[in-house]
Amino acid sequence: MCTVKTRDLLAQEYGVSRPTFYKMLERAGLVLPSRVQLSPIEVEMVYEKLGRPLSEIKNNTNSKGGG
């Protein structure tokens, strides 16, 4: 499972600016709470709607000993 993350960190993972990330969320129909940090469940919701960012896929592969 994911960890707590901020929107800024998620935007970095997707390689986009924060305003662009907000537009991506809006287009995907995701409405998230206004608090700074997103819970692991909310982060998973983002990944389900937008797909996992390449940085997250690489991290998961490395942590599982793949490569």
C-alpha positions as CSV (number, residue, x, y, z in Angstrom):
1,M,0.0,0.0,0.0
2,C,1.0,3.6,-0.6
3,T,2.1,6.1,2.0
4,V,0.7,9.6,2.8
5,K,1.6,12.0,0.0
6,T,1.0,15.7,-0.9
7,R,-0.4,16.9,-4.2
8,D,3.0,18.5,-4.9
9,L,4.7,15.2,-4.5
10,L,2.2,13.5,-6.8
11,A,2.6,16.2,-9.4
12,Q,6.4,15.6,-9.3
13,E,5.8,11.9,-9.7
14,Y,3.7,12.5,-12.8
15,G,6.3,15.0,-14.1
16,V,3.9,17.9,-14.3
17,S,3.4,21.2,-12.5
18,R,0.9,21.5,-9.7
19,P,-1.7,23.4,-11.8
20,T,-1.5,20.8,-14.5
21,F,-1.9,18.1,-11.9
22,Y,-5.1,19.8,-10.6
23,K,-6.4,19.9,-14.2
24,M,-5.6,16.2,-14.6
25,L,-7.6,15.4,-11.4
26,E,-10.5,17.5,-12.5
27,R,-10.6,15.8,-16.0
28,A,-10.6,12.4,-14.2
29,G,-13.5,13.5,-12.0
30,L,-11.5,13.2,-8.8
31,V,-12.5,15.4,-6.0
32,L,-10.1,15.2,-3.1
33,P,-10.3,16.8,0.4
34,S,-8.7,20.2,0.8
35,R,-6.2,19.1,3.5
36,V,-2.5,19.1,2.6
37,Q,-1.8,15.4,2.8
38,L,-3.7,12.7,1.0
39,S,-4.2,9.4,2.8
40,P,-2.9,6.1,1.3
41,I,-6.4,5.3,0.1
42,E,-6.7,8.7,-1.7
43,V,-3.3,8.2,-3.3
44,E,-4.4,4.8,-4.6
45,M,-7.6,6.4,-6.0
46,V,-5.4,8.9,-7.9
47,Y,-3.3,6.0,-9.3
48,E,-6.4,4.1,-10.3
49,K,-7.8,7.0,-12.2
50,L,-4.6,8.4,-13.7
51,G,-2.5,5.3,-13.9
52,R,0.7,4.8,-11.9
53,P,3.4,7.4,-12.7
54,L,6.6,6.0,-14.1
55,S,8.5,7.0,-11.0
56,E,6.2,4.9,-8.9
57,I,6.5,1.9,-11.2
58,K,10.3,2.1,-11.1
59,N,10.3,2.4,-7.3
60,N,8.1,-0.7,-6.9
61,T,10.3,-2.7,-9.3
62,N,13.5,-1.7,-7.5
63,S,12.0,-2.4,-4.1
64,K,10.9,-5.9,-5.1
65,G,14.4,-6.8,-6.3
66,G,13.5,-6.8,-10.0
67,G,15.7,-5.4,-12.7
